Amino acid sequence: MSAKPLKVGITGYGLAGRYFHGPFLRAAGFDVVGATTSNPERISHLQEDFPQAKAYSSVGELLAEDLDLLVVASANTVHATEAIAGLRAGVAVVVDKPMGRTFEEAKSIADVAAETGSLLTTFFNRRWDSDALTIKKAIREGVLGNIFRIDSRFERFREDANPSSWRERSSAADGGGNLLDLQPHLISLVLDWFGPAKLVYSSVRSIRGLSDDDVVVVLRHDSGVDSYLSASAIVGAPGPRIRLMGSKGSLVITDLDKQESLLRAGKNPQLGGWTEDTKTPALIYRGEEVSSYEAESGDYTQFYIQVADAIRGNTEMPVSVSDALSVAKIIDEARAMSIR
């Protein structure tokens, strides 16, 4: 007999709620019962995507629905307030990245989780990208020998900033900028692959005049690996997504993970995960010798399948609170180091 579906509510139903949480919650078998939004267009999207779900005006009203899980997918300014409300209600909570705008804000959420015993995790979904899983496979198989350096990038070229985008116009205090938007993913990934690290270099700046849009961070891991991480909206010649260097060759993954483009094209994962091809091609370079390397399939559904298992008491949450706090600490240090 199959387990009863777990009830979940989402705070906010914009880009994050609609495209990065809703489809994968459904694919993992959750029952999406509602979301907080007063925007007529977003209410229409919610009714279109989940006809049985209701729109609520506050997180308090949503929590009154006897939820098993609260997904905080709203603006960064209210992550802490909404997450803490869920935790104090005894509900498991997933907070979209970043957990908090600062280390202290993230720690305030973590402290309430520890106090209440409620489950907490952060949506570092990029750990379930094809490239992330392929890198873990390459490390496990030892095909690159002794790994000593990685270049990891989220780079694009948008010559003009978009003042209508809250991420591009908002200050760091209000949760704007690439240091809080894309670098948390990059930092989370390398901590997962190579373990604890110290910040050795940071450049956080605005090229186009709004929030920080060109951010470079360099980490030195206790394991001996150096991570060079670039998150930029103003690179005219974006580099490959990944270049992983080892003593026996380099693994290169040029393209971004396919899942976001599939979602934007109207494709959705089915119950249990994607049926479409989600592998991002990978190559191994050994000087002039180039060979293909079998990639792993990406699937964010697996994050929520593990969340469901954790709520049922069968496993741990997919991203530890200590990992989220480590990322938040490095983000704070990067901003402080980069003060010009």
VOKOLMAR-526562 format. One record per residue (C-alpha): residue number from 1; residue in three letters; x, y, z. Coordinates in steps of 0.001 Angstrom, whole numbers. Each point is the difference from the previous one (the first is absolute). Example, Ala and Ser with C-alpha at 12.3 -4.5 7.8 and 13.67 -1.06 7.14 Angstrom:
# residues 2
+------+------+---------+---------+---------+
! resi ! resn !      c1 !      c2 !      c3 !
+------+------+---------+---------+---------+
!    1 !  ALA !   12300 !   -4500 !    7800 !
!    2 !  SER !    1370 !    3440 !    -660 !
+------+------+---------+---------+---------+
This chain:
# residues 340
+------+------+---------+---------+---------+
! resi ! resn !      c1 !      c2 !      c3 !
+------+------+---------+---------+---------+
!    1 !  MET !       0 !       0 !       0 !
!    2 !  SER !    1501 !    3345 !   -1037 !
!    3 !  ALA !     626 !    2710 !    2595 !
!    4 !  LYS !   -2483 !    2861 !     297 !
!    5 !  PRO !    1209 !    3069 !   -1941 !
!    6 !  LEU !    1674 !    2633 !    2138 !
!    7 !  LYS !   -1637 !    3439 !      32 !
!    8 !  VAL !    2175 !    2935 !   -1047 !
!    9 !  GLY !    -505 !    3745 !    -236 !
!   10 !  ILE !    2213 !    2448 !   -1904 !
!   11 !  THR !     657 !    3610 !    1019 !
!   12 !  GLY !      67 !    2018 !   -3203 !
!   13 !  TYR !    -910 !   -1256 !   -3452 !
!   14 !  GLY !    2350 !    1895 !   -2285 !
!   15 !  LEU !    2906 !   -1431 !   -1980 !
!   16 !  ALA !    1353 !   -2108 !    2880 !
!   17 !  GLY !   -3325 !   -1306 !    1268 !
!   18 !  ARG !   -1473 !    -779 !   -3392 !
!   19 !  TYR !    2985 !   -1375 !   -1898 !
!   20 !  PHE !    2524 !   -1270 !    2544 !
!   21 !  HIS !   -2220 !   -1361 !    2758 !
!   22 !  GLY !   -3537 !    -771 !   -1167 !
!   23 !  PRO !     855 !   -2471 !   -2797 !
!   24 !  PHE !    2495 !   -1954 !    2103 !
!   25 !  LEU !   -2239 !    -106 !    3060 !
!   26 !  ARG !   -2703 !   -1561 !   -2170 !
!   27 !  ALA !    2497 !   -2415 !   -1591 !
!   28 !  ALA !    1135 !   -1059 !    3484 !
!   29 !  GLY !   -3599 !    -802 !     964 !
!   30 !  PHE !    -842 !    3019 !    2190 !
!   31 !  ASP !   -3501 !    1477 !     112 !
!   32 !  VAL !     358 !    3745 !    -677 !
!   33 !  VAL !   -2927 !    1459 !    1970 !
!   34 !  GLY !     744 !    3707 !    -337 !
!   35 !  ALA !    2351 !    2936 !    -395 !
!   36 !  THR !     201 !    3524 !    1373 !
!   37 !  THR !    -541 !    2627 !   -2675 !
!   38 !  SER !   -2345 !    2901 !    -629 !
!   39 !  ASN !    1177 !     577 !   -3588 !
!   40 !  PRO !   -2914 !    -789 !   -2374 !
!   41 !  GLU !    2293 !   -1410 !   -2692 !
!   42 !  ARG !    1769 !   -2275 !    2458 !
!   43 !  ILE !   -3317 !   -1140 !    1484 !
!   44 !  SER !   -1031 !    -936 !   -3540 !
!   45 !  HIS !    3266 !   -1935 !    -466 !
!   46 !  LEU !    -566 !   -1839 !    3273 !
!   47 !  GLN !   -3536 !   -1006 !    -991 !
!   48 !  GLU !    1242 !   -1092 !   -3412 !
!   49 !  ASP !    2823 !   -2112 !    1431 !
!   50 !  PHE !   -1804 !   -1358 !    3083 !
!   51 !  PRO !   -3789 !     356 !    -400 !
!   52 !  GLN !    -657 !   -1246 !    3552 !
!   53 !  ALA !    2404 !    2500 !    1597 !
!   54 !  LYS !   -1063 !    3282 !    1629 !
!   55 !  ALA !    1663 !    3414 !     108 !
!   56 !  TYR !     591 !    1406 !    3483 !
!   57 !  SER !     797 !    3537 !    1086 !
!   58 !  SER !    2388 !    -951 !    2805 !
!   59 !  VAL !    2305 !   -2787 !    1118 !
!   60 !  GLY !   -2098 !    -324 !    3156 !
!   61 !  GLU !   -3113 !    -861 !   -2015 !
!   62 !  LEU !    1996 !   -2491 !   -2063 !
!   63 !  LEU !    1423 !   -1706 !    3102 !
!   64 !  ALA !   -3541 !    -438 !    1330 !
!   65 !  GLU !    -457 !   -2648 !   -2719 !
!   66 !  ASP !    1797 !   -2613 !    2177 !
!   67 !  LEU !    2993 !    -207 !   -2319 !
!   68 !  ASP !    2736 !   -2617 !      29 !
!   69 !  LEU !    2390 !    2330 !   -1844 !
!   70 !  LEU !     373 !    3737 !    -582 !
!   71 !  VAL !    2088 !    1113 !   -2987 !
!   72 !  VAL !    1265 !    3576 !     344 !
!   73 !  ALA !     321 !    1267 !   -3579 !
!   74 !  SER !    -742 !    3671 !     585 !
!   75 !  ALA !    2271 !    3069 !     -79 !
!   76 !  ASN !    3271 !    -249 !    1928 !
!   77 !  THR !   -1155 !    2734 !    2393 !
!   78 !  VAL !   -2594 !   -2289 !    1615 !
!   79 !  HIS !    1795 !   -3372 !     -80 !
!   80 !  ALA !     807 !     147 !    3705 !
!   81 !  THR !   -3438 !    1183 !    1131 !
!   82 !  GLU !   -1875 !   -2635 !   -2002 !
!   83 !  ALA !    2396 !   -2860 !     730 !
!   84 !  ILE !    -107 !     686 !    3736 !
!   85 !  ALA !   -3810 !     116 !     -86 !
!   86 !  GLY !     -45 !   -3439 !   -1610 !
!   87 !  LEU !    2533 !   -1473 !    2408 !
!   88 !  ARG !   -1859 !    1353 !    3046 !
!   89 !  ALA !   -3186 !   -1573 !   -1386 !
!   90 !  GLY !    1767 !   -3372 !      76 !
!   91 !  VAL !     149 !    -251 !   -3788 !
!   92 !  ALA !    3032 !   -1152 !   -2006 !
!   93 !  VAL !    1431 !    2887 !   -2023 !
!   94 !  VAL !    1878 !     314 !   -3297 !
!   95 !  VAL !    1485 !    3473 !    -524 !
!   96 !  ASP !     969 !    1046 !   -3515 !
!   97 !  LYS !    3575 !    1239 !    -214 !
!   98 !  PRO !    1377 !    2005 !    1609 !
!   99 !  MET !   -1326 !   -1176 !    3354 !
!  100 !  GLY !     721 !    3476 !    1345 !
!  101 !  ARG !    1428 !    3234 !   -1358 !
!  102 !  THR !    2787 !    -217 !    2578 !
!  103 !  PHE !    1545 !   -2676 !    2175 !
!  104 !  GLU !   -1785 !    1399 !    3055 !
!  105 !  GLU !   -3377 !    -158 !   -1746 !
!  106 !  ALA !     637 !   -3579 !   -1138 !
!  107 !  LYS !    1112 !    -933 !    3517 !
!  108 !  SER !   -3180 !    1498 !    1474 !
!  109 !  ILE !   -1998 !   -2464 !   -2103 !
!  110 !  ALA !    2291 !   -2906 !     890 !
!  111 !  ASP !    -249 !     837 !    3712 !
!  112 !  VAL !   -3809 !    -231 !    -103 !
!  113 !  ALA !     211 !   -3352 !   -1794 !
!  114 !  ALA !    2314 !   -1279 !    2734 !
!  115 !  GLU !   -2281 !    1404 !    2723 !
!  116 !  THR !   -3218 !   -1453 !   -1432 !
!  117 !  GLY !    1366 !   -3221 !   -1470 !
!  118 !  SER !   -1693 !     824 !   -3321 !
!  119 !  LEU !    1728 !   -1174 !   -3179 !
!  120 !  LEU !    1798 !    2645 !   -2085 !
!  121 !  THR !    1907 !       2 !   -3275 !
!  122 !  THR !    1023 !    2384 !   -2777 !
!  123 !  PHE !    -839 !    -372 !   -3688 !
!  124 !  PHE !    3483 !    -396 !   -1459 !
!  125 !  ASN !   -1625 !   -1734 !   -2950 !
!  126 !  ARG !    3100 !     343 !   -2194 !
!  127 !  ARG !    1462 !   -2979 !    1839 !
!  128 !  TRP !   -2424 !   -2001 !   -2155 !
!  129 !  ASP !    1126 !    1551 !   -3299 !
!  130 !  SER !    1384 !   -2416 !   -2574 !
!  131 !  ASP !    3440 !    1640 !     260 !
!  132 !  ALA !      58 !    -243 !    3812 !
!  133 !  LEU !    -860 !   -3688 !     -16 !
!  134 !  THR !    2458 !    -650 !   -2852 !
!  135 !  ILE !    2806 !    1639 !    1994 !
!  136 !  LYS !    -778 !   -2160 !    3028 !
!  137 !  LYS !     148 !   -3038 !   -2275 !
!  138 !  ALA !    3378 !    1085 !   -1427 !
!  139 !  ILE !    1381 !     537 !    3509 !
!  140 !  ARG !   -1335 !   -3379 !    1121 !
!  141 !  GLU !    1507 !   -1788 !   -3018 !
!  142 !  GLY !    3345 !    1798 !     239 !
!  143 !  VAL !     203 !     609 !   -3763 !
!  144 !  LEU !    1779 !    3359 !     443 !
!  145 !  GLY !    2574 !   -1154 !    2537 !
!  146 !  ASN !     864 !    2516 !    2711 !
!  147 !  ILE !   -2464 !    2899 !    -326 !
!  148 !  PHE !    1596 !    3330 !     836 !
!  149 !  ARG !   -2127 !    2789 !   -1525 !
!  150 !  ILE !   -3460 !     814 !   -1332 !
!  151 !  ASP !   -1399 !    2925 !   -1977 !
!  152 !  SER !   -3773 !     210 !     494 !
!  153 !  ARG !   -2104 !    2712 !   -1608 !
!  154 !  PHE !   -3444 !    1440 !    -414 !
!  155 !  GLU !     777 !    2627 !   -2619 !
!  156 !  ARG !   -2104 !    1810 !   -2613 !
!  157 !  PHE !      42 !    3289 !   -1870 !
!  158 !  ARG !   -2731 !    2574 !     570 !
!  159 !  GLU !    1465 !    3367 !    -936 !
!  160 !  ASP !   -2795 !    1983 !    1661 !
!  161 !  ALA !   -1244 !    -590 !    3517 !
!  162 !  ASN !   -3722 !    -506 !     557 !
!  163 !  PRO !   -1325 !    2510 !    2573 !
!  164 !  SER !   -3342 !   -1835 !     123 !
!  165 !  SER !    1701 !   -3140 !    1362 !
!  166 !  TRP !     112 !      45 !    3812 !
!  167 !  ARG !    3183 !   -2108 !     -25 !
!  168 !  GLU !    1755 !    2566 !   -2179 !
!  169 !  ARG !   -1288 !    3184 !    1629 !
!  170 !  SER !     -13 !   -1026 !    3683 !
!  171 !  SER !    2849 !     635 !    2403 !
!  172 !  ALA !    1818 !   -2821 !    1746 !
!  173 !  ALA !   -1952 !     858 !    3165 !
!  174 !  ASP !   -3204 !    -690 !   -1930 !
!  175 !  GLY !    1348 !   -3249 !   -1454 !
!  176 !  GLY !    1032 !    1200 !   -3463 !
!  177 !  GLY !    3080 !    -766 !   -2078 !
!  178 !  ASN !    1888 !   -2996 !   -1339 !
!  179 !  LEU !    1889 !    -634 !    3228 !
!  180 !  LEU !   -3323 !   -1045 !    1537 !
!  181 !  ASP !   -1628 !   -1362 !   -3163 !
!  182 !  LEU !    2539 !   -2195 !   -1805 !
!  183 !  GLN !    3086 !    -270 !    2193 !
!  184 !  PRO !   -1858 !   -2005 !    2696 !
!  185 !  HIS !    -493 !   -2745 !   -2591 !
!  186 !  LEU !    3641 !      56 !   -1096 !
!  187 !  ILE !    1302 !     -23 !    3573 !
!  188 !  SER !   -2435 !   -2697 !    1101 !
!  189 !  LEU !    1081 !   -2237 !   -2864 !
!  190 !  VAL !    3737 !     148 !     647 !
!  191 !  LEU !    -505 !    -522 !    3743 !
!  192 !  ASP !   -1993 !   -3116 !    -885 !
!  193 !  TRP !    2675 !   -1258 !   -2418 !
!  194 !  PHE !    3208 !     898 !    1824 !
!  195 !  GLY !    -885 !     688 !    3634 !
!  196 !  PRO !     678 !    2955 !    2338 !
!  197 !  ALA !    1768 !    3056 !   -1412 !
!  198 !  LYS !    1363 !    3410 !     868 !
!  199 !  LEU !    -549 !    3156 !   -2030 !
!  200 !  VAL !    3251 !    1313 !   -1495 !
!  201 !  TYR !   -1228 !    2589 !   -2540 !
!  202 !  SER !   -3207 !    1867 !    -779 !
!  203 !  SER !   -1113 !    2663 !   -2487 !
!  204 !  VAL !   -3601 !    1188 !     358 !
!  205 !  ARG !    -901 !    2955 !   -2215 !
!  206 !  SER !   -2613 !    1647 !   -2165 !
!  207 !  ILE !     983 !     618 !   -3621 !
!  208 !  ARG !   -3402 !    1184 !   -1265 !
!  209 !  GLY !    -872 !    2300 !    2900 !
!  210 !  LEU !   -2663 !   -1967 !    1889 !
!  211 !  SER !     606 !   -2939 !    2385 !
!  212 !  ASP !    3209 !   -2043 !    -100 !
!  213 !  ASP !     123 !   -1737 !   -3376 !
!  214 !  ASP !    3603 !   -1244 !    -255 !
!  215 !  VAL !    1190 !   -2195 !    2860 !
!  216 !  VAL !    3138 !   -2143 !     176 !
!  217 !  VAL !     818 !   -2130 !    3048 !
!  218 !  VAL !    3021 !   -2246 !     553 !
!  219 !  LEU !     -71 !   -2727 !    2658 !
!  220 !  ARG !    2765 !   -2268 !    1279 !
!  221 !  HIS !   -1358 !   -3312 !    1257 !
!  222 !  ASP !    1526 !   -1979 !    2856 !
!  223 !  SER !     207 !   -2874 !   -2503 !
!  224 !  GLY !    2506 !    1980 !   -2113 !
!  225 !  VAL !   -2353 !    1039 !   -2805 !
!  226 !  ASP !    -244 !    3656 !   -1065 !
!  227 !  SER !   -3421 !    1209 !   -1241 !
!  228 !  TYR !    -296 !    2995 !   -2340 !
!  229 !  LEU !   -3650 !    1073 !     -87 !
!  230 !  SER !   -1437 !    2624 !   -2356 !
!  231 !  ALA !   -3579 !    1328 !      16 !
!  232 !  SER !    -440 !    2807 !   -2501 !
!  233 !  ALA !   -2658 !    1598 !   -2192 !
!  234 !  ILE !    2468 !    2042 !   -2050 !
!  235 !  VAL !    2480 !   -2484 !   -1530 !
!  236 !  GLY !       4 !     345 !   -3779 !
!  237 !  ALA !    1713 !   -3363 !    -504 !
!  238 !  PRO !   -1346 !   -2355 !    2687 !
!  239 !  GLY !    2339 !   -2835 !     921 !
!  240 !  PRO !   -1027 !   -3658 !     261 !
!  241 !  ARG !   -2323 !    -847 !    2861 !
!  242 !  ILE !    2647 !   -2297 !    1553 !
!  243 !  ARG !    3709 !    -644 !    -502 !
!  244 !  LEU !    1233 !   -2553 !    2530 !
!  245 !  MET !    3771 !    -559 !      37 !
!  246 !  GLY !    1778 !   -3146 !    1162 !
!  247 !  SER !    3440 !   -1540 !    -398 !
!  248 !  LYS !   -1317 !   -2391 !   -2708 !
!  249 !  GLY !   -2156 !    2439 !   -1981 !
!  250 !  SER !   -2735 !    2623 !     116 !
!  251 !  LEU !   -3758 !    -471 !     -84 !
!  252 !  VAL !   -1787 !    2734 !   -1964 !
!  253 !  ILE !   -3747 !     606 !     -15 !
!  254 !  THR !    -913 !    2908 !   -2236 !
!  255 !  ASP !   -3767 !     325 !     257 !
!  256 !  LEU !   -2373 !     835 !    2813 !
!  257 !  ASP !   -2200 !   -2724 !    1442 !
!  258 !  LYS !   -3095 !    -585 !   -2171 !
!  259 !  GLN !   -2689 !     -54 !    2688 !
!  260 !  GLU !    -760 !    3730 !     119 !
!  261 !  SER !    -299 !     243 !   -3785 !
!  262 !  LEU !   -2300 !   -3034 !     -19 !
!  263 !  LEU !   -2241 !    1631 !    2607 !
!  264 !  ARG !    -104 !    3288 !   -1909 !
!  265 !  ALA !    -952 !   -1945 !   -3126 !
!  266 !  GLY !   -3041 !   -1394 !    1804 !
!  267 !  LYS !    1459 !   -3423 !     806 !
!  268 !  ASN !    -488 !   -1447 !    3460 !
!  269 !  PRO !    1381 !   -3012 !    1855 !
!  270 !  GLN !   -2387 !   -2881 !     474 !
!  271 !  LEU !    -659 !   -1834 !    3265 !
!  272 !  GLY !    3422 !   -1231 !    1068 !
!  273 !  GLY !    2084 !    2294 !   -2225 !
!  274 !  TRP !     815 !    1085 !   -3540 !
!  275 !  THR !    -784 !   -2133 !   -3024 !
!  276 !  GLU !    1838 !    2422 !   -2336 !
!  277 !  ASP !    3763 !    -218 !    -539 !
!  278 !  THR !    1653 !    2209 !    2623 !
!  279 !  LYS !    3631 !    -970 !    -546 !
!  280 !  THR !    2452 !    2845 !    -633 !
!  281 !  PRO !    2867 !   -1191 !   -2276 !
!  282 !  ALA !    3419 !    -335 !    1630 !
!  283 !  LEU !    3470 !    -331 !   -1537 !
!  284 !  ILE !    3356 !   -1012 !    1440 !
!  285 !  TYR !    3056 !    1802 !   -1394 !
!  286 !  ARG !    3507 !   -1421 !     228 !
!  287 !  GLY !    1942 !    2513 !   -2067 !
!  288 !  GLU !   -1016 !    -555 !   -3620 !
!  289 !  GLU !   -1827 !   -3216 !     876 !
!  290 !  VAL !   -3725 !     567 !     563 !
!  291 !  SER !   -2532 !   -2650 !     985 !
!  292 !  SER !   -3628 !      61 !    1064 !
!  293 !  TYR !    -932 !    -857 !    3579 !
!  294 !  GLU !   -3362 !   -1544 !     862 !
!  295 !  ALA !   -2085 !    2655 !    1773 !
!  296 !  GLU !   -2520 !    -550 !    2759 !
!  297 !  SER !   -3620 !    1135 !    -390 !
!  298 !  GLY !   -1042 !    3078 !    1952 !
!  299 !  ASP !   -3219 !     -58 !    2031 !
!  300 !  TYR !   -1106 !    2464 !    2690 !
!  301 !  THR !   -2832 !   -2402 !     862 !
!  302 !  GLN !    2510 !   -1997 !    2024 !
!  303 !  PHE !     389 !    2918 !    2418 !
!  304 !  TYR !   -3695 !    -132 !     877 !
!  305 !  ILE !    -150 !   -3782 !      63 !
!  306 !  GLN !    2666 !     147 !    2717 !
!  307 !  VAL !   -1916 !    2768 !    1813 !
!  308 !  ALA !   -3072 !   -2250 !      52 !
!  309 !  ASP !    2068 !   -2911 !    1330 !
!  310 !  ALA !    1430 !    2269 !    2714 !
!  311 !  ILE !   -3472 !    1174 !    1092 !
!  312 !  ARG !   -1021 !   -3653 !     264 !
!  313 !  GLY !    3041 !    -669 !    2181 !
!  314 !  ASN !    1905 !   -2165 !   -2460 !
!  315 !  THR !    3039 !    2197 !    -747 !
!  316 !  GLU !    1643 !    3403 !     490 !
!  317 !  MET !    -990 !    3170 !   -1847 !
!  318 !  PRO !    1827 !     277 !   -3375 !
!  319 !  VAL !    2072 !    3077 !     948 !
!  320 !  SER !    1233 !     320 !    3575 !
!  321 !  VAL !    -490 !    3139 !    2056 !
!  322 !  SER !    3756 !      92 !     595 !
!  323 !  ASP !     578 !     151 !   -3768 !
!  324 !  ALA !   -2421 !    2915 !    -315 !
!  325 !  LEU !    1762 !    1851 !    2819 !
!  326 !  SER !    3426 !    -650 !   -1554 !
!  327 !  VAL !   -1187 !    1559 !   -3262 !
!  328 !  ALA !   -1486 !    2992 !    1840 !
!  329 !  LYS !    3260 !     554 !    1897 !
!  330 !  ILE !    2061 !      17 !   -3201 !
!  331 !  ILE !   -2476 !    2401 !   -1648 !
!  332 !  ASP !     398 !    2437 !    2907 !
!  333 !  GLU !    3788 !    -313 !    -120 !
!  334 !  ALA !      29 !     556 !   -3769 !
!  335 !  ARG !   -1960 !    3231 !     335 !
!  336 !  ALA !    2250 !    1249 !    2799 !
!  337 !  MET !    3230 !    -934 !   -1790 !
!  338 !  SER !   -1134 !    1746 !   -3177 !
!  339 !  ILE !    -687 !    3416 !    1586 !
!  340 !  ARG !    1912 !    2455 !   -2208 !
+------+------+---------+---------+---------+
